[in-house]
């Protein structure tokens, strides 16, 4: 009998602790809801080391994607929340519904289309090659040439990683180093750990401008389209975002944002 009582008490205690925790939680949510005047949240997953699309200014994430997403959220009457995670985790996070959408200068590829749906494209990118100023490498062909041993740095799971790893085939394991951010890849280039970095052209320009002794090769590797990704079962949100995006492209808002960060510089 005593034993049963002990168990009943223990269960009651756990239940009340759980209830208390639950209360705390809902209080927080309520506070947030009041502050946002009950706007629905639009959670965007990104990887914020990718200027000028997304990067930190102090503790705020700014850039083309951040501003276009804000304009979309405003149009839809939603509250934008940007979450900075590893690039490699964006698609899974969106697929599993942890985030409403992924926006990260993300290239539309057939392989990714098997996991997520993409919005209409809102920008284009080019994979380019960064090398030290005195590098003997003059094009991607030099890296791919028979007998070449050049080491290449990339951001893990980006198209730069996918294309060069594909092109190098068996040699990729030894010659491609995958970094968590573009910053890390460029730092490895500056310190001579790799001979070249393959990355999108606009971040490449920002990185080269911020470091000394690096240059971008004139030859372009691959050109691509950037779009926002959604879970495959979330066509309702994808359609809403596409509608907003269409209007923002048509009225010049998207171009204005892009110009502010790129062309106007
Ligand atoms: N465009 C490339 C890709 O989709 C690189 C994107 C990296 N983006 C980022 N926010 N780090 O694979």
Boltz pocket constraint, residues with backbone or C-beta under 6 A from the ligand:
constraints:
  - pocket:
      binder: B
      contacts: [[A, 46], [A, 47], [A, 48], [A, 49], [A, 50], [A, 54], [A, 87], [A, 103], [A, 104], [A, 105], [A, 106], [A, 107], [A, 108], [A, 125], [A, 155], [A, 157], [A, 158], [A, 159], [A, 160], [A, 182], [A, 200]]
      max_distance: 6.0
